[in-house]
Amino acid sequence: MTDQLRPHDAALERLRALHPNRIDLSLGRMRRLCAALGHPERRLPPVVHVAGTNGKGSTVAYLRAIGEAAGLKVHVFTSPHLVRFAERIRLAGRLIDEDRLADVLERVEAANAGEPITFFEITTAAAFQAFAETPADLCLLEVGLGGVLDATNVVDRPAVSVVTPVDIDHREFLGDTLTAIAGEKAGIIKAGAPAVVARQHDEAMAVIEARAEALGAPLTVIGREIDAWSERGRLMVQTPDRLLDLPAPSLFGPHQFDNAGLAVAAALALEEARIDETAIARGVAGAVWPARFQRLTQGPLAAMAAERGADLWLDGGHNPHAGRALAQALAALQARDGRPTVLICGLLARKDARGFFAPLAEVSPMVLTTAFEAEAAASPDDLALAAGEAGLVADPCDGVHDAMRRALAVEGAPPRIVICGSLHLAGEVLALSPETWPV
């Protein structure tokens, strides 16, 4: 990483040491700390709580853009960050500034009084404290992991709960079946609060519907009570009483029509008078979400690509569902110009690498595998083997710069290069130059 030492870095390192495990799902520690802080989670503006396996961040990005286009001040909490921790906390439209972050971390650390608590829990509490102290009209919360025991789930009265597509991921924490994982995700649905749900596998939908029925939560399902689809390159959203003809989503890929449609449905469920069709259209067309099939035109790697006339893209999807979405996006691009595609891929060792690569065999990219700065990163050799088992031609490389040089050396037309896999890898790429840092 190239970002410099900031005032809050020492505090973040102390907070990492408060619990031996990075992940230990529980609400007890979070509830204790929120009580010590005077319950900031009860002093938030209307909350949209978003869980799911894939598409959470993109859905939040569309919701933020829609809200801001309507003139609302919007708090946003997302994770993980790509380059700087401050990316996780957006106060009334702006990333939290370094001094404010250092101050709120210090106060939350003092309130915790050295008690065991995970890094995600205590930093979530810090976000809630900052949100409670800053006036805003809307608060968007992305679940960190699962739902039932995620630190964000201390919010008891969301305005709207949103469940994006559920698929197999984080098996070591959430279970091995869609039914088990859906049960975790559905845990954010609360009594009486509207819930908006993306299209799901039948097993997942059955669990979500049962949870909503048990709690008396009004349920809106994409493809049933409301629908969203692509038509003539535009996003169409059909509600019970009107048809919205909207611009194409700003984020690339066929799957983004689904994410944007889900966000529109959630925005309508808020029943906020200021969110009209004009604001929805502007938000759908203007959302920004780094490392989600992002076209890179700045930074040292983009400069390398430009010298050859190559395209460079960055995507942080890292499970089989994300692999399918990436394959669809690549197929759409290949249909435009047919240039060769090269994937530079790095994944965490615990991820289903073969499952990620399998759908990509349909678009037959060359695959170059790389490591990155994370203890749990898979070795390039292991990733190349997994890609080969999925039917792809793959070779290990000595880092992302080596992979870029090899990608740019392919014969024929300038290639389309996609750096993909882990968000850790995406963060390293964005951190190479301040001009590519998320803002």
PyMOL commands that set and color helices and strands:
alter all, ss='L'
color gray80, all
select helices_A, chain A and resi 9-16+28-36+40-42+56-69+85-88+98-112+119-132+151-154+171-174+178-188+202-215+255-269+277-286+300-308+320-337+353-363+380-389+400-408+423-431+434-436
alter helices_A, ss='H'
color red, helices_A
select strands_A, chain A and resi 47-51+74-77+89-91+94-95+138-142+160-163+195-197+219-221+227-231+234-238+243-246+294-295+311-315+341-346+366-369+394-396+416-421
alter strands_A, ss='S'
color yellow, strands_A
deselect
rebuild
show_as cartoon
